[in-house]
Every structure is written in C-alpha cells, then in structure tokens.
C-alpha cells in the first residue's frame, strides 16, 4: 500500500487543495477547537485509492447535507475539510479520517490536530 498511499495523498491534495491533508503517526485523529473543545474523527479502512476516494466523497456529501440542516453551523468555505491518513502497519490496514471544518455559531473553529501533542492546523 506504500505506493498507493503516496497516490492517495496526491489525489486528495489535488481534489481538495484548500483542505488540511496529513499523514498521522497513530491510528487516531483528534481535533481541538478555538474554545478548547476536543473531538475525534472516526477512521475507515483504506483498501484502494478508488475505494478511499469514493468513501471520502460519500462522507463529505452526507456531512454537507447535515450541516445545511443545522442552524448556525457552516463548513469553513476557505478550508472545508481536515483529512488524516494513517499508513497502517504490519498488523493493520491504512485508515482515512475525515473531519468537516465546521464553524459553530459563527465563532468556534477547529484550530489544532493531534494527540497527545497538538499542532496548529495549516491550510
């Protein structure tokens, strides 16, 4: 999957150029907001580049619909997605994590990713 991983990262960066896309050091992705709230994104197995891209599109379409139906929530129009890829190891397949960069009530935004040490999101 190593070659496919590079292809997947390149494809994601081409398809979602304004989003944060990174490899993860562990099979988890945690985010912290400007108000100090933390959440984690659920990972999905990556079996192929095409499968990962299809999952990504379906997940994003569903989240966009939910955000449209929630008052005071919006996807950050400049940087809508935070995507993490855990490359896997000898005992586990790679995982993709997708998190909508949702602005809550006009003020709370997602600013950091990681765990236990957080790093500033860069778009």
LUMTORVEX-294272 format. One line per 4 residues: number of its first residue (from 1); their letters; for each residue z, y, x of N, C-alpha, C, O. Coordinates in pm, 1 decimal, padded with zeros to 6 digits. Example, Ala and Ser with C-alpha at 12.3 -4.5 7.8 and 13.67 -1.06 7.14 Angstrom:
1) as) 00780.0 -00569.0 01319.0 00780.0 -00450.0 01230.0 00780.0 -00330.0 01320.0 00846.5 -00331.9 01423.6  00708.0 -00225.0 01285.0 00714.0 -00106.0 01367.0 00787.0 00003.0 01290.0 00803.9 00113.8 01340.9;
***
This chain:
1) xxxx) 00000.0 -00120.4 00081.7 00000.0 00000.0 00000.0 00000.0 00126.3 00085.7 -00016.6 00235.8 00032.2  00018.4 00113.9 00218.9 00027.0 00232.1 00306.1 -00097.8 00319.2 00295.3 -00087.0 00441.1 00281.7  -00216.6 00257.8 00301.3 -00339.6 00336.3 00287.6 -00351.0 00393.5 00147.3 -00392.4 00508.0 00129.1  -00313.7 00312.1 00047.2 -00317.2 00360.6 -00090.5 -00219.1 00474.5 -00111.9 -00244.7 00564.2 -00192.3;
5) xxxx) -00106.8 00471.9 -00040.6 -00008.1 00578.0 -00053.4 -00066.7 00711.7 -00008.8 -00049.8 00812.7 -00077.1  -00134.4 00712.7 00103.6 -00198.3 00836.3 00150.5 -00305.9 00882.2 00052.3 -00319.9 01001.6 00026.0  -00381.6 00786.6 -00001.7 -00483.4 00820.0 -00101.6 -00417.6 00877.2 -00226.6 -00466.1 00975.6 -00282.5  -00307.8 00816.7 -00271.0 -00236.8 00865.9 -00389.8 -00184.2 01007.1 -00367.4 -00201.7 01093.8 -00453.1;
9) xxxx) -00120.5 01031.0 -00254.4 -00069.9 01165.8 -00225.0 -00182.8 01268.5 -00223.1 -00168.9 01377.0 -00279.4  -00293.8 01234.9 -00159.1 -00407.6 01326.8 -00153.3 -00465.1 01352.1 -00293.0 -00500.0 01465.3 -00326.5  -00474.6 01246.6 -00374.1 -00527.8 01260.8 -00510.1 -00435.5 01346.4 -00595.9 -00482.5 01432.3 -00670.5  -00305.0 01323.9 -00586.2 -00209.3 01406.2 -00661.8 -00217.7 01552.3 -00619.4 -00216.2 01641.7 -00703.9;
13) xxxx) -00226.4 01576.6 -00490.3 -00233.3 01715.7 -00441.0 -00361.4 01784.6 -00484.9 -00361.7 01905.0 -00510.8  -00469.4 01709.4 -00493.5 -00596.1 01765.9 -00541.7 -00589.9 01792.3 -00692.3 -00637.4 01895.4 -00740.0  -00531.3 01699.1 -00766.1 -00528.7 01708.1 -00911.4 -00426.6 01810.6 -00960.7 -00450.0 01878.7 -01060.5  -00314.2 01821.5 -00891.4 -00205.9 01913.1 -00931.0 -00170.9 02003.8 -00813.3 -00060.9 01994.1 -00758.8;
17) xxxx) -00263.9 02092.6 -00772.9 -00247.4 02168.6 -00648.3 -00130.2 02266.8 -00647.7 -00082.9 02302.6 -00539.8  -00082.2 02311.0 -00761.7 00027.8 02407.7 -00763.3 00163.3 02341.7 -00783.1 00264.4 02411.1 -00794.0  00167.5 02209.9 -00787.9 00292.4 02138.0 -00809.7 00354.9 02094.2 -00677.4 00287.2 02087.3 -00574.8  00485.5 02064.8 -00681.1 00554.9 02013.5 -00563.7 00534.5 01862.1 -00558.5 00572.7 01790.6 -00651.1;
21) xxxx) 00474.5 01814.2 -00450.3 00448.0 01670.9 -00433.8 00501.1 01631.8 -00296.8 00463.7 01690.9 -00195.5  00589.3 01530.7 -00294.4 00650.8 01492.3 -00168.1 00681.9 01343.9 -00165.7 00692.4 01280.2 -00270.5  00696.3 01289.3 -00046.4 00747.9 01153.5 -00033.0 00900.6 01163.1 -00031.8 00957.9 01263.3 00011.0  00963.5 01058.4 -00079.0 01108.9 01055.4 -00091.3 01168.2 00955.9 00008.4 01107.3 00852.4 00035.7;
25) xxxx) 01286.4 00986.2 00063.1 01349.0 00896.6 00160.2 01421.6 00778.2 00096.9 01465.6 00687.4 00167.4  01434.1 00778.8 -00034.7 01503.6 00672.1 -00106.9 01440.8 00656.8 -00244.9 01367.2 00745.3 -00288.6  01467.9 00547.2 -00314.2 01406.3 00525.3 -00446.1 01478.1 00600.8 -00557.4 01520.5 00541.9 -00656.8  01491.1 00732.8 -00539.1 01555.5 00816.9 -00640.5 01511.2 00960.6 -00619.3 01483.4 01001.1 -00506.5;
29) xxxx) 01504.5 01038.5 -00727.5 01473.9 01181.1 -00717.0 01569.3 01257.6 -00807.3 01568.1 01241.9 -00929.4  01651.4 01340.2 -00745.0 01747.2 01424.5 -00815.7 01705.2 01569.8 -00801.0 01651.7 01609.8 -00697.5  01729.8 01649.1 -00905.6 01694.5 01790.9 -00902.2 01814.4 01874.2 -00943.6 01898.1 01830.6 -01022.6  01821.5 01996.3 -00888.3 01928.2 02089.0 -00923.5 01864.7 02219.1 -00970.6 01766.1 02266.6 -00914.2;
33) xxxx) 01924.1 02275.4 -01075.8 01868.2 02397.9 -01134.4 01939.3 02521.6 -01080.8 02037.8 02512.6 -01007.5  01887.1 02636.0 -01119.2 01945.0 02763.6 -01078.6 02084.2 02783.7 -01136.9 02158.6 02869.6 -01089.7  02120.8 02706.3 -01238.6 02255.5 02716.4 -01296.4 02349.4 02609.9 -01240.8 02465.4 02603.3 -01281.6  02301.3 02526.0 -01147.8 02384.1 02423.5 -01087.5 02379.0 02288.5 -01157.4 02442.3 02192.9 -01112.7;
37) xxxx) 02304.0 02280.2 -01266.6 02291.0 02153.6 -01339.5 02204.9 02057.6 -01258.1 02108.5 02100.6 -01194.7  02237.9 01928.0 -01258.8 02156.4 01829.2 -01187.6 02106.5 01723.3 -01285.6 02175.6 01686.2 -01380.4  01987.3 01677.0 -01260.7 01925.3 01568.4 -01337.0 01853.9 01477.0 -01239.7 01831.5 01512.7 -01124.1  01818.4 01359.0 -01287.4 01736.9 01271.0 -01204.4 01611.7 01232.1 -01282.9 01612.1 01226.0 -01405.8;
41) xxxx) 01506.8 01206.4 -01209.1 01380.9 01161.7 -01269.2 01376.3 01009.6 -01262.5 01425.1 00949.9 -01166.5  01319.0 00948.3 -01361.8 01302.2 00802.3 -01364.2 01176.1 00765.3 -01287.2 01072.7 00830.7 -01300.8  01185.1 00661.3 -01207.3 01069.7 00615.9 -01131.1 00991.7 00508.6 -01204.5 01047.2 00433.2 -01284.4  00863.0 00502.6 -01176.7 00776.1 00399.8 -01232.8 00703.1 00331.3 -01117.0 00662.9 00396.7 -01020.8;
45) xxxx) 00686.7 00200.6 -01127.0 00621.4 00125.9 -01019.6 00477.3 00170.3 -00998.3 00404.1 00197.3 -01093.5  00438.9 00177.1 -00873.1 00301.9 00209.5 -00835.1 00236.2 00080.9 -00787.6 00271.2 00028.1 -00682.1  00140.9 00030.6 -00865.2 00069.3 -00090.3 -00825.1 -00070.3 -00060.3 -00772.8 -00129.2 -00140.2 -00700.0  -00122.8 00057.0 -00811.0 -00253.5 00100.5 -00762.0 -00263.7 00251.7 -00779.7 -00188.4 00310.7 -00857.1;
49) xxxx) -00355.4 00313.2 -00709.1 -00376.0 00457.2 -00722.8 -00420.9 00489.6 -00864.6 -00370.0 00583.4 -00926.0  -00516.2 00412.4 -00917.2 -00565.1 00438.0 -01053.1 -00454.4 00422.7 -01156.2 -00444.3 00503.3 -01248.6  -00371.5 00320.2 -01141.4 -00260.6 00299.4 -01234.3 -00159.7 00412.7 -01227.6 -00109.9 00457.8 -01330.8  -00129.0 00459.1 -01106.1 -00034.2 00569.8 -01089.6 -00089.1 00698.0 -01151.3 -00014.7 00773.3 -01214.2;
53) xxxx) -00217.3 00723.1 -01134.1 -00277.4 00845.1 -01191.0 -00282.5 00837.0 -01343.6 -00260.4 00937.5 -01411.2  -00311.2 00719.4 -01398.5 -00312.6 00703.2 -01544.3 -00172.3 00724.1 -01601.1 -00155.8 00791.9 -01702.5  -00071.3 00665.9 -01536.2 00067.3 00684.5 -01579.4 00105.7 00832.1 -01572.8 00167.0 00885.0 -01665.5  00069.5 00898.5 -01462.6 00102.2 01039.8 -01444.5 00043.4 01123.9 -01557.5 00113.1 01206.9 -01615.8;
57) xxxx) -00083.2 01103.2 -01588.3 -00148.0 01180.1 -01694.7 -00081.7 01154.4 -01829.4 -00056.8 01248.4 -01904.7  -00053.0 01028.4 -01860.7 00009.9 00995.2 -01989.5 00150.1 01054.3 -01998.9 00187.5 01108.2 -02103.0  00227.7 01044.9 -01891.8 00363.0 01100.6 -01891.4 00357.9 01251.5 -01912.6 00432.6 01306.6 -01993.4  00269.1 01317.2 -01839.3 00259.0 01462.8 -01848.6 00214.8 01506.8 -01987.0 00268.2 01603.8 -02040.8;
61) xxxx) 00117.8 01436.9 -02046.0 00072.9 01470.9 -02181.3 00188.5 01461.1 -02281.2 00204.9 01548.5 -02366.3  00268.3 01355.0 -02270.5 00382.1 01337.7 -02360.0 00486.2 01446.8 -02342.2 00540.4 01498.1 -02440.1  00514.2 01482.6 -02216.9 00614.0 01586.2 -02191.8 00565.6 01722.6 -02240.1 00643.9 01800.4 -02294.7  00439.2 01751.6 -02220.6 00384.6 01879.1 -02268.5 00403.0 01890.2 -02419.9 00440.4 01996.3 -02469.8;
65) xxxx) 00377.4 01783.3 -02492.4 00394.6 01785.5 -02638.0 00541.0 01807.6 -02675.9 00569.7 01883.9 -02768.2  00633.6 01742.2 -02606.2 00776.2 01761.0 -02636.6 00820.9 01904.0 -02606.7 00897.1 01962.5 -02683.7  00774.2 01960.2 -02496.0 00812.1 02096.8 -02460.2 00758.7 02194.8 -02564.7 00828.8 02288.2 -02603.5  00635.8 02174.3 -02610.2 00578.8 02262.5 -02713.3 00662.4 02260.8 -02840.2 00668.9 02361.2 -02911.1;
69) xxxx) 00726.3 02148.8 -02869.7 00805.6 02136.1 -02990.6 00951.2 02176.5 -02975.0 01028.7 02164.0 -03069.8  00990.2 02225.2 -02856.8 01129.6 02263.1 -02832.5 01138.5 02413.5 -02811.7 01085.2 02465.9 -02713.9  01205.2 02482.9 -02902.7 01218.2 02628.2 -02887.8 01287.0 02665.4 -02756.3 01379.2 02597.2 -02711.8  01241.8 02772.1 -02696.6 01299.4 02827.9 -02573.6 01275.6 02743.2 -02449.3 01337.0 02769.4 -02345.9;
73) xxxx) 01188.9 02642.7 -02455.3 01153.8 02564.0 -02337.7 01006.8 02589.2 -02307.0 00924.6 02600.1 -02398.0  00974.7 02598.4 -02179.5 00834.6 02608.5 -02138.3 00818.3 02548.7 -01999.1 00909.3 02554.8 -01916.5  00702.4 02491.5 -01974.8 00670.3 02446.8 -01838.7 00637.6 02569.8 -01756.7 00568.2 02660.1 -01803.5  00687.7 02573.3 -01634.3 00655.9 02684.6 -01545.5 00503.2 02688.6 -01530.4 00444.4 02595.1 -01476.0;
77) xxxx) 00439.4 02794.5 -01577.4 00292.5 02797.0 -01573.7 00235.6 02797.7 -01431.9 00124.0 02750.4 -01410.6  00309.4 02849.7 -01336.0 00258.6 02854.5 -01199.1 00277.8 02721.9 -01125.2 00194.7 02684.5 -01042.5  00386.8 02651.0 -01154.6 00420.5 02526.8 -01083.8 00478.9 02427.3 -01183.2 00600.6 02409.5 -01187.2  00395.1 02361.9 -01263.7 00447.8 02283.2 -01375.9 00511.7 02149.2 -01342.1 00590.2 02098.9 -01422.5;
81) xxxx) 00482.4 02089.5 -01227.9 00529.2 01952.3 -01203.6 00596.7 01937.9 -01069.1 00558.5 02001.8 -00971.0  00698.4 01852.2 -01066.2 00765.3 01813.2 -00942.8 00745.7 01661.2 -00934.6 00792.7 01587.3 -01021.0  00676.4 01616.0 -00830.8 00638.1 01475.0 -00820.2 00689.5 01419.8 -00688.0 00669.7 01479.4 -00582.1  00755.2 01305.8 -00696.0 00804.1 01238.4 -00575.7 00748.7 01097.2 -00568.4 00733.8 01029.7 -00670.3;
85) xxxx) 00718.5 01053.4 -00447.3 00669.8 00917.2 -00424.6 00763.8 00850.1 -00325.1 00782.0 00898.3 -00213.3  00822.8 00739.2 -00366.5 00897.8 00656.5 -00272.9 00803.2 00545.9 -00227.9 00754.2 00469.9 -00311.4  00776.2 00534.9 -00096.5 00672.2 00442.6 -00049.1 00705.2 00294.2 -00060.9 00618.8 00209.8 -00036.6  00828.6 00261.2 -00097.7 00865.9 00120.7 -00106.9 00912.7 00068.0 00027.2 00909.6 00138.5 00128.1;
89) xxxx) 00956.4 -00058.0 00026.6 00996.9 -00124.3 00149.9 00964.1 -00272.5 00137.5 00889.0 -00311.5 00048.1  01017.3 -00352.9 00222.8 00983.9 -00495.5 00222.5 01024.5 -00566.1 00093.2 00966.3 -00668.5 00057.4  01123.3 -00512.2 00024.0 01171.6 -00579.1 -00096.9 01138.5 -00506.4 -00226.9 01178.2 -00551.6 -00334.3  01067.0 -00395.3 -00219.1 01041.0 -00317.3 -00339.8 00904.9 -00248.4 -00332.4 00861.0 -00204.0 -00226.3;
93) xxxx) 00839.6 -00240.8 -00448.7 00711.0 -00170.9 -00455.9 00735.0 -00020.2 -00457.8 00846.0 00023.9 -00487.6  00633.1 00059.0 -00426.4 00646.4 00204.5 -00433.7 00676.4 00251.3 -00577.2 00645.1 00183.4 -00675.0  00737.6 00368.7 -00585.4 00770.8 00428.9 -00714.3 00718.6 00571.9 -00719.1 00715.1 00641.2 -00617.4  00678.2 00615.3 -00838.2 00639.8 00754.4 -00860.3 00740.5 00815.4 -00957.1 00776.9 00754.4 -01057.6;
97) xxxx) 00785.0 00936.8 -00925.1 00879.8 01011.5 -01007.1 00811.7 01141.2 -01049.8 00755.4 01212.4 -00966.7  00816.8 01171.4 -01178.2 00753.4 01293.1 -01230.3 00858.8 01370.1 -01307.6 00929.8 01314.2 -01391.1  00868.1 01498.0 -01278.9 00964.6 01583.0 -01347.6 00893.3 01710.2 -01389.3 00830.7 01776.6 -01306.8  00902.6 01744.1 -01516.2 00844.4 01868.9 -01564.3 00929.1 01985.9 -01517.6 01050.8 01985.8 -01536.3;
101) xxxx) 00866.5 02085.2 -01457.3 00937.6 02204.3 -01410.4 00958.4 02295.8 -01531.2 00889.4 02396.2 -01549.0  01056.3 02257.3 -01613.5 01079.9 02324.9 -01740.8 01174.7 02443.1 -01721.5 01280.6 02430.5 -01660.1  01134.9 02556.7 -01774.7 01220.2 02675.3 -01776.1 01293.1 02675.1 -01910.0 01230.9 02677.8 -02016.2  01425.7 02671.7 -01903.2 01506.9 02668.2 -02025.3 01555.1 02807.6 -02061.4 01617.0 02877.5 -01981.2;
105) xxxx) 01524.9 02844.9 -02183.1 01574.8 02970.6 -02239.4 01543.2 03090.9 -02151.4 01617.9 03188.8 -02150.0  01434.8 03083.6 -02079.6 01388.0 03196.2 -02000.9 01461.3 03222.7 -01871.5 01426.1 03316.5 -01799.9  01563.7 03142.2 -01838.1 01636.7 03174.4 -01715.7 01666.0 03055.6 -01625.4 01666.3 03072.7 -01503.4  01690.4 02937.8 -01677.5 01721.6 02824.7 -01590.3 01592.9 02762.8 -01537.9 01505.2 02725.2 -01615.6;
109) xxxx) 01581.9 02752.5 -01406.4 01465.5 02691.6 -01342.6 01514.1 02589.3 -01240.5 01628.2 02595.9 -01194.8  01428.5 02496.0 -01205.5 01461.6 02392.0 -01107.2 01432.1 02446.1 -00969.2 01320.3 02489.3 -00941.3  01532.1 02443.9 -00882.8 01518.7 02510.0 -00753.4 01528.1 02416.9 -00633.7 01479.0 02450.9 -00526.0  01590.9 02298.4 -00649.8 01612.1 02211.3 -00534.9 01588.0 02065.2 -00571.9 01603.9 02025.5 -00687.4;
113) xxxx) 01549.4 01986.3 -00472.1 01527.1 01842.9 -00491.1 01596.3 01767.2 -00378.7 01603.8 01815.4 -00265.7  01646.7 01648.6 -00410.3 01707.8 01565.5 -00307.8 01833.5 01497.8 -00354.7 01864.1 01496.9 -00474.0  01905.3 01441.9 -00262.5 02038.7 01386.7 -00280.9 02068.6 01296.1 -00164.4 01981.2 01216.6 -00129.7  02180.0 01300.3 -00102.7 02294.3 01387.5 -00132.6 02276.6 01528.6 -00078.9 02351.6 01618.6 -00116.7;
117) xxxx) 02179.1 01549.7 00008.4 02149.2 01683.4 00059.1 02026.9 01735.8 -00016.0 01923.7 01669.0 -00021.8  02038.7 01853.9 -00072.7 01928.0 01913.8 -00146.8 01848.8 02007.8 -00055.8 01904.6 02074.4 00031.5  01718.0 02011.2 -00078.5 01632.6 02105.9 -00009.6 01564.2 02192.4 -00112.9 01539.7 02147.8 -00225.0  01533.3 02314.8 -00076.8 01470.9 02411.1 -00166.0 01330.4 02361.4 -00201.7 01256.0 02313.6 -00116.1;
121) xxx) 01296.2 02373.8 -00330.6 01159.4 02339.4 -00372.1 01062.2 02442.4 -00316.3 01086.9 02562.8 -00323.1  00953.5 02394.7 -00262.3 00848.3 02482.9 -00212.7 00718.5 02444.1 -00279.7 00679.5 02327.3 -00280.4  00652.2 02543.4 -00335.9 00524.6 02518.6 -00404.8 00412.6 02575.9 -00324.1 00296.6 02566.2 -00363.9;
***
